[in-house]
Amino acid sequence: MNKDLQEDFNRIGLDNFTFGIIDLLEPKEDTKMDYTDDLKMLEEIWIEKLQPFDENGYNKRKIIR
């Protein structure tokens, strides 16, 4: 859930957004494989590459303490 994204979507509508696939995770032969860690890693890689913060997107920067 992302409150800011949802508000903009509701306000300006679907036609003002573009959605696309930026990467694919190839399935393993093991049908019971848990892909949670692989998906988190891909998300981190793409967030680092795209820097979708502030005016470039809806992600929030992580606060390092």
Secondary structure, DSSP 8 states (H G I E B T S, - for coil): --HHHHHHHHHH-GGG------------S-TT---HHHHHHHHHHHHHHH--BGGG-SB------
